[in-house]
Amino acid sequence: MNFQTDNTEINSLSKSEKYIAILPFIQGIWEAEKNLVANLGNTAAVLKQYFQWWWVGFYVVENSELVLGPFQGPVACTRIAKGKGVCGAAWEKEETIVVKNVHEFPGHIACSDASNSEIVVPVFLNNKVVAVLDADSEHLAHFDEIDAAGLKKIADLMGRLWYQK
């Protein structure tokens, strides 16, 4: 699978157009490869390339906690308990959470002081959360309904194509 585009082309797209553009590409990644780590890693890379977020990646459910999976960005927290921080809350509530200012989120886990806003989207397999897609921005109020809808489509696609190892 070859995906080459320059930043000028990417930057000329609206946020909605970016989500539309990457969905078939992410689907192709997941359909061409059965390895979960490779697919999560490439999905994080595509999101980072298109949106230039501070941090984007995955936490995978392992027993009673979320464990850091493939990501793009600075070093991150490794394990998160259910219900803790934005990621743990999204897992527990089984819903997308958009936080305009993480410093005002009760129980926020500060992996980096540079992060100011966050969105976390659960990934479901057989009606059970198996991972969360997490994105952080250094800007306040960076994420919105367009991001929530676009990332939910990606998470739903991943859940349909998830390969358990």
PyRosetta script that sets phi, psi and omega in degrees:
from pyrosetta import init, pose_from_sequence

init()
pose = pose_from_sequence("MNFQTDNTEINSLSKSEKYIAILPFIQGIWEAEKNLVANLGNTAAVLKQYFQWWWVGFYVVENSELVLGPFQGPVACTRIAKGKGVCGAAWEKEETIVVKNVHEFPGHIACSDASNSEIVVPVFLNNKVVAVLDADSEHLAHFDEIDAAGLKKIADLMGRLWYQK")
pose.set_psi(1, 127.6)
pose.set_omega(1, -178.6)
pose.set_phi(2, -118.2)
pose.set_psi(2, 126.2)
pose.set_omega(2, 179.2)
pose.set_phi(3, -133.5)
pose.set_psi(3, 100.6)
pose.set_omega(3, 178.9)
pose.set_phi(4, -124.1)
pose.set_psi(4, 128.6)
pose.set_omega(4, 173.6)
pose.set_phi(5, -154.3)
pose.set_psi(5, 150.7)
pose.set_omega(5, 179.9)
pose.set_phi(6, -93.1)
pose.set_psi(6, 161.7)
pose.set_omega(6, -176.9)
pose.set_phi(7, -65.1)
pose.set_psi(7, -26.2)
pose.set_omega(7, 177.5)
pose.set_phi(8, -62.8)
pose.set_psi(8, -44.2)
pose.set_omega(8, 178.6)
pose.set_phi(9, -64.1)
pose.set_psi(9, -45.1)
pose.set_omega(9, 179.8)
pose.set_phi(10, -62.2)
pose.set_psi(10, -47.3)
pose.set_omega(10, -176.0)
pose.set_phi(11, -66.6)
pose.set_psi(11, -18.9)
pose.set_omega(11, -179.8)
pose.set_phi(12, -80.8)
pose.set_psi(12, -11.1)
pose.set_omega(12, -179.1)
pose.set_phi(13, -87.0)
pose.set_psi(13, 147.0)
pose.set_omega(13, 171.6)
pose.set_phi(14, -72.8)
pose.set_psi(14, 166.8)
pose.set_omega(14, 179.0)
pose.set_phi(15, -58.3)
pose.set_psi(15, -45.1)
pose.set_omega(15, 178.8)
pose.set_phi(16, -61.3)
pose.set_psi(16, -41.7)
pose.set_omega(16, 179.6)
pose.set_phi(17, -64.8)
pose.set_psi(17, -34.6)
pose.set_omega(17, 177.8)
pose.set_phi(18, -62.9)
pose.set_psi(18, -45.0)
pose.set_omega(18, 179.3)
pose.set_phi(19, -63.4)
pose.set_psi(19, -40.4)
pose.set_omega(19, 177.9)
pose.set_phi(20, -63.0)
pose.set_psi(20, -41.4)
pose.set_omega(20, -177.1)
pose.set_phi(21, -67.7)
pose.set_psi(21, -37.5)
pose.set_omega(21, -174.5)
pose.set_phi(22, -86.1)
pose.set_psi(22, -21.0)
pose.set_omega(22, -176.5)
pose.set_phi(23, -57.2)
pose.set_psi(23, -49.7)
pose.set_omega(23, 179.1)
pose.set_phi(24, -66.2)
pose.set_psi(24, -32.0)
pose.set_omega(24, 178.3)
pose.set_phi(25, -66.5)
pose.set_psi(25, -45.6)
pose.set_omega(25, 177.6)
pose.set_phi(26, -62.8)
pose.set_psi(26, -39.7)
pose.set_omega(26, 176.7)
pose.set_phi(27, -59.1)
pose.set_psi(27, -43.9)
pose.set_omega(27, 178.5)
pose.set_phi(28, -61.6)
pose.set_psi(28, -38.6)
pose.set_omega(28, 176.9)
pose.set_phi(29, -59.6)
pose.set_psi(29, -49.6)
pose.set_omega(29, -176.1)
pose.set_phi(30, -69.5)
pose.set_psi(30, -33.3)
pose.set_omega(30, 179.8)
pose.set_phi(31, -76.2)
pose.set_psi(31, -27.5)
pose.set_omega(31, -177.2)
pose.set_phi(32, -85.4)
pose.set_psi(32, -19.2)
pose.set_omega(32, -174.2)
pose.set_phi(33, -130.8)
pose.set_psi(33, 136.8)
pose.set_omega(33, -180.0)
pose.set_phi(34, -95.9)
pose.set_psi(34, -12.6)
pose.set_omega(34, -176.7)
pose.set_phi(35, -79.1)
pose.set_psi(35, 121.4)
pose.set_omega(35, -176.1)
pose.set_phi(36, -62.4)
pose.set_psi(36, -44.9)
pose.set_omega(36, -178.2)
pose.set_phi(37, -62.1)
pose.set_psi(37, -43.9)
pose.set_omega(37, 178.3)
pose.set_phi(38, -60.8)
pose.set_psi(38, -43.2)
pose.set_omega(38, -178.6)
pose.set_phi(39, -67.4)
pose.set_psi(39, -42.4)
pose.set_omega(39, 177.3)
pose.set_phi(40, -63.9)
pose.set_psi(40, -43.0)
pose.set_omega(40, 179.7)
pose.set_phi(41, -62.0)
pose.set_psi(41, -46.0)
pose.set_omega(41, 179.7)
pose.set_phi(42, -68.8)
pose.set_psi(42, -33.5)
pose.set_omega(42, 176.9)
pose.set_phi(43, -65.5)
pose.set_psi(43, -44.6)
pose.set_omega(43, 176.8)
pose.set_phi(44, -60.4)
pose.set_psi(44, -40.5)
pose.set_omega(44, -179.4)
pose.set_phi(45, -64.7)
pose.set_psi(45, -42.1)
pose.set_omega(45, 178.7)
pose.set_phi(46, -62.6)
pose.set_psi(46, -45.4)
pose.set_omega(46, 180.0)
pose.set_phi(47, -62.7)
pose.set_psi(47, -42.1)
pose.set_omega(47, 178.7)
pose.set_phi(48, -63.7)
pose.set_psi(48, -43.6)
pose.set_omega(48, -179.4)
pose.set_phi(49, -62.2)
pose.set_psi(49, -44.0)
pose.set_omega(49, -175.8)
pose.set_phi(50, -76.7)
pose.set_psi(50, -37.6)
pose.set_omega(50, -171.3)
pose.set_phi(51, -110.0)
pose.set_psi(51, -13.6)
pose.set_omega(51, 177.7)
pose.set_phi(52, 54.0)
pose.set_psi(52, 38.5)
pose.set_omega(52, 177.3)
pose.set_phi(53, -70.0)
pose.set_psi(53, 160.4)
pose.set_omega(53, 178.3)
pose.set_phi(54, -60.1)
pose.set_psi(54, -43.4)
pose.set_omega(54, -177.4)
pose.set_phi(55, -150.7)
pose.set_psi(55, 140.0)
pose.set_omega(55, 173.9)
pose.set_phi(56, -149.7)
pose.set_psi(56, 135.5)
pose.set_omega(56, 179.2)
pose.set_phi(57, -179.7)
pose.set_psi(57, -161.4)
pose.set_omega(57, -172.7)
pose.set_phi(58, -131.2)
pose.set_psi(58, 145.2)
pose.set_omega(58, 166.9)
pose.set_phi(59, -116.9)
pose.set_psi(59, 129.0)
pose.set_omega(59, -176.2)
pose.set_phi(60, -105.0)
pose.set_psi(60, 136.2)
pose.set_omega(60, 178.7)
pose.set_phi(61, -67.6)
pose.set_psi(61, 126.0)
pose.set_omega(61, 176.0)
pose.set_phi(62, -136.8)
pose.set_psi(62, 105.4)
pose.set_omega(62, -175.7)
pose.set_phi(63, 59.4)
pose.set_psi(63, -116.5)
pose.set_omega(63, -173.9)
pose.set_phi(64, -104.7)
pose.set_psi(64, 20.2)
pose.set_omega(64, 179.1)
pose.set_phi(65, -149.2)
pose.set_psi(65, 166.0)
pose.set_omega(65, 173.2)
pose.set_phi(66, -92.9)
pose.set_psi(66, 133.7)
pose.set_omega(66, 180.0)
pose.set_phi(67, -116.2)
pose.set_psi(67, 134.8)
pose.set_omega(67, -179.3)
pose.set_phi(68, -54.4)
pose.set_psi(68, 130.9)
pose.set_omega(68, 175.2)
pose.set_phi(69, -114.0)
pose.set_psi(69, -161.2)
pose.set_omega(69, 179.7)
pose.set_phi(70, -58.3)
pose.set_psi(70, 142.2)
pose.set_omega(70, -178.8)
pose.set_phi(71, -155.1)
pose.set_psi(71, 168.7)
pose.set_omega(71, 174.2)
pose.set_phi(72, -126.9)
pose.set_psi(72, 124.6)
pose.set_omega(72, 179.3)
pose.set_phi(73, 135.4)
pose.set_psi(73, -169.9)
pose.set_omega(73, -178.4)
pose.set_phi(74, -69.6)
pose.set_psi(74, 168.8)
pose.set_omega(74, 179.4)
pose.set_phi(75, -50.3)
pose.set_psi(75, 142.0)
pose.set_omega(75, -174.5)
pose.set_phi(76, -126.8)
pose.set_psi(76, 168.2)
pose.set_omega(76, 173.8)
pose.set_phi(77, -61.2)
pose.set_psi(77, 144.2)
pose.set_omega(77, -174.4)
pose.set_phi(78, -92.8)
pose.set_psi(78, -41.7)
pose.set_omega(78, -177.1)
pose.set_phi(79, -132.1)
pose.set_psi(79, 139.0)
pose.set_omega(79, -179.2)
pose.set_phi(80, -133.6)
pose.set_psi(80, 128.9)
pose.set_omega(80, 179.5)
pose.set_phi(81, -76.3)
pose.set_psi(81, 152.7)
pose.set_omega(81, 177.7)
pose.set_phi(82, -59.8)
pose.set_psi(82, 130.7)
pose.set_omega(82, 179.2)
pose.set_phi(83, 88.0)
pose.set_psi(83, -7.7)
pose.set_omega(83, -177.5)
pose.set_phi(84, -97.4)
pose.set_psi(84, 136.9)
pose.set_omega(84, 179.8)
pose.set_phi(85, 62.7)
pose.set_psi(85, -173.5)
pose.set_omega(85, -178.6)
pose.set_phi(86, -69.3)
pose.set_psi(86, -42.8)
pose.set_omega(86, -179.5)
pose.set_phi(87, -63.4)
pose.set_psi(87, -47.9)
pose.set_omega(87, 179.8)
pose.set_phi(88, -64.4)
pose.set_psi(88, -34.6)
pose.set_omega(88, 177.9)
pose.set_phi(89, -68.7)
pose.set_psi(89, -41.9)
pose.set_omega(89, 178.5)
pose.set_phi(90, -63.7)
pose.set_psi(90, -38.3)
pose.set_omega(90, 177.1)
pose.set_phi(91, -64.5)
pose.set_psi(91, -49.6)
pose.set_omega(91, -177.1)
pose.set_phi(92, -63.4)
pose.set_psi(92, -43.7)
pose.set_omega(92, -178.3)
pose.set_phi(93, -81.7)
pose.set_psi(93, -13.5)
pose.set_omega(93, -177.9)
pose.set_phi(94, 56.1)
pose.set_psi(94, 45.0)
pose.set_omega(94, 179.6)
pose.set_phi(95, -151.4)
pose.set_psi(95, 158.7)
pose.set_omega(95, 177.1)
pose.set_phi(96, -69.4)
pose.set_psi(96, 138.1)
pose.set_omega(96, 176.3)
pose.set_phi(97, -124.9)
pose.set_psi(97, 126.2)
pose.set_omega(97, 175.5)
pose.set_phi(98, -110.9)
pose.set_psi(98, 124.4)
pose.set_omega(98, -178.6)
pose.set_phi(99, -118.4)
pose.set_psi(99, 115.7)
pose.set_omega(99, -178.2)
pose.set_phi(100, -72.8)
pose.set_psi(100, -33.4)
pose.set_omega(100, 178.5)
pose.set_phi(101, -140.2)
pose.set_psi(101, 103.7)
pose.set_omega(101, -175.6)
pose.set_phi(102, -63.9)
pose.set_psi(102, -22.7)
pose.set_omega(102, -178.9)
pose.set_phi(103, -71.5)
pose.set_psi(103, -14.2)
pose.set_omega(103, 177.7)
pose.set_phi(104, -103.2)
pose.set_psi(104, 0.0)
pose.set_omega(104, -179.1)
pose.set_phi(105, -84.2)
pose.set_psi(105, 120.1)
pose.set_omega(105, -179.4)
pose.set_phi(106, -59.2)
pose.set_psi(106, 125.2)
pose.set_omega(106, 178.2)
pose.set_phi(107, 79.8)
pose.set_psi(107, 13.7)
pose.set_omega(107, 179.5)
pose.set_phi(108, -56.6)
pose.set_psi(108, 136.6)
pose.set_omega(108, 177.1)
pose.set_phi(109, -96.5)
pose.set_psi(109, 114.0)
pose.set_omega(109, -176.0)
pose.set_phi(110, -88.9)
pose.set_psi(110, 91.8)
pose.set_omega(110, 174.6)
pose.set_phi(111, -75.0)
pose.set_psi(111, -28.5)
pose.set_omega(111, 179.2)
pose.set_phi(112, -147.8)
pose.set_psi(112, 132.7)
pose.set_omega(112, 176.3)
pose.set_phi(113, -66.6)
pose.set_psi(113, -18.6)
pose.set_omega(113, -178.6)
pose.set_phi(114, -74.8)
pose.set_psi(114, -18.9)
pose.set_omega(114, -178.8)
pose.set_phi(115, -78.5)
pose.set_psi(115, 130.0)
pose.set_omega(115, -179.7)
pose.set_phi(116, -120.8)
pose.set_psi(116, -25.0)
pose.set_omega(116, 176.1)
pose.set_phi(117, -140.0)
pose.set_psi(117, 160.2)
pose.set_omega(117, -171.9)
pose.set_phi(118, -153.6)
pose.set_psi(118, 151.2)
pose.set_omega(118, 170.4)
pose.set_phi(119, -134.8)
pose.set_psi(119, 136.6)
pose.set_omega(119, 178.6)
pose.set_phi(120, -131.1)
pose.set_psi(120, 128.2)
pose.set_omega(120, -176.7)
pose.set_phi(121, -124.1)
pose.set_psi(121, 122.4)
pose.set_omega(121, 177.8)
pose.set_phi(122, -69.3)
pose.set_psi(122, 147.2)
pose.set_omega(122, 173.3)
pose.set_phi(123, -110.0)
pose.set_psi(123, 123.2)
pose.set_omega(123, -176.3)
pose.set_phi(124, -105.8)
pose.set_psi(124, 141.1)
pose.set_omega(124, 169.6)
pose.set_phi(125, -131.5)
pose.set_psi(125, 121.6)
pose.set_omega(125, -178.1)
pose.set_phi(126, 52.4)
pose.set_psi(126, 46.7)
pose.set_omega(126, 177.5)
pose.set_phi(127, 63.0)
pose.set_psi(127, 20.6)
pose.set_omega(127, 178.9)
pose.set_phi(128, -127.9)
pose.set_psi(128, 136.3)
pose.set_omega(128, 178.5)
pose.set_phi(129, -69.8)
pose.set_psi(129, 124.7)
pose.set_omega(129, 178.2)
pose.set_phi(130, -110.4)
pose.set_psi(130, -15.0)
pose.set_omega(130, -179.8)
pose.set_phi(131, -166.7)
pose.set_psi(131, 168.8)
pose.set_omega(131, 169.0)
pose.set_phi(132, -128.7)
pose.set_psi(132, 141.9)
pose.set_omega(132, 173.3)
pose.set_phi(133, -94.6)
pose.set_psi(133, 123.2)
pose.set_omega(133, -174.2)
pose.set_phi(134, -122.1)
pose.set_psi(134, 131.9)
pose.set_omega(134, 175.1)
pose.set_phi(135, -133.0)
pose.set_psi(135, 135.9)
pose.set_omega(135, 179.0)
pose.set_phi(136, -121.6)
pose.set_psi(136, 148.1)
pose.set_omega(136, 175.9)
pose.set_phi(137, -127.7)
pose.set_psi(137, 149.6)
pose.set_omega(137, 175.4)
pose.set_phi(138, -79.1)
pose.set_psi(138, -6.7)
pose.set_omega(138, -180.0)
pose.set_phi(139, -99.8)
pose.set_psi(139, 143.7)
pose.set_omega(139, 174.2)
pose.set_phi(140, -70.8)
pose.set_psi(140, 147.2)
pose.set_omega(140, 175.1)
pose.set_phi(141, 52.3)
pose.set_psi(141, 38.6)
pose.set_omega(141, -176.6)
pose.set_phi(142, -76.4)
pose.set_psi(142, -33.9)
pose.set_omega(142, -174.5)
pose.set_phi(143, -98.5)
pose.set_psi(143, 149.1)
pose.set_omega(143, -176.6)
pose.set_phi(144, -145.4)
pose.set_psi(144, -165.7)
pose.set_omega(144, -177.9)
pose.set_phi(145, -64.9)
pose.set_psi(145, -31.2)
pose.set_omega(145, 178.0)
pose.set_phi(146, -64.5)
pose.set_psi(146, -44.2)
pose.set_omega(146, 177.3)
pose.set_phi(147, -64.0)
pose.set_psi(147, -43.8)
pose.set_omega(147, -179.1)
pose.set_phi(148, -59.4)
pose.set_psi(148, -45.4)
pose.set_omega(148, -179.4)
pose.set_phi(149, -68.5)
pose.set_psi(149, -44.3)
pose.set_omega(149, -178.8)
pose.set_phi(150, -65.6)
pose.set_psi(150, -43.9)
pose.set_omega(150, -179.9)
pose.set_phi(151, -71.2)
pose.set_psi(151, -30.6)
pose.set_omega(151, 176.2)
pose.set_phi(152, -65.6)
pose.set_psi(152, -38.9)
pose.set_omega(152, 176.8)
pose.set_phi(153, -62.2)
pose.set_psi(153, -40.9)
pose.set_omega(153, 178.1)
pose.set_phi(154, -66.0)
pose.set_psi(154, -45.1)
pose.set_omega(154, 179.7)
pose.set_phi(155, -63.1)
pose.set_psi(155, -40.5)
pose.set_omega(155, 178.0)
pose.set_phi(156, -63.5)
pose.set_psi(156, -42.0)
pose.set_omega(156, 176.8)
pose.set_phi(157, -60.7)
pose.set_psi(157, -46.6)
pose.set_omega(157, 179.5)
pose.set_phi(158, -59.9)
pose.set_psi(158, -42.6)
pose.set_omega(158, 179.3)
pose.set_phi(159, -61.5)
pose.set_psi(159, -37.3)
pose.set_omega(159, 178.2)
pose.set_phi(160, -69.8)
pose.set_psi(160, -29.5)
pose.set_omega(160, -175.8)
pose.set_phi(161, -107.8)
pose.set_psi(161, 9.9)
pose.set_omega(161, -176.4)
pose.set_phi(162, -61.9)
pose.set_psi(162, 133.0)
pose.set_omega(162, 179.4)
pose.set_phi(163, -114.7)
pose.set_psi(163, 111.7)
pose.set_omega(163, 179.8)
pose.set_phi(164, -74.3)
pose.set_psi(164, 134.8)
pose.set_omega(164, 177.3)
pose.set_phi(165, -112.6)
pose.dump_pdb("model.pdb")
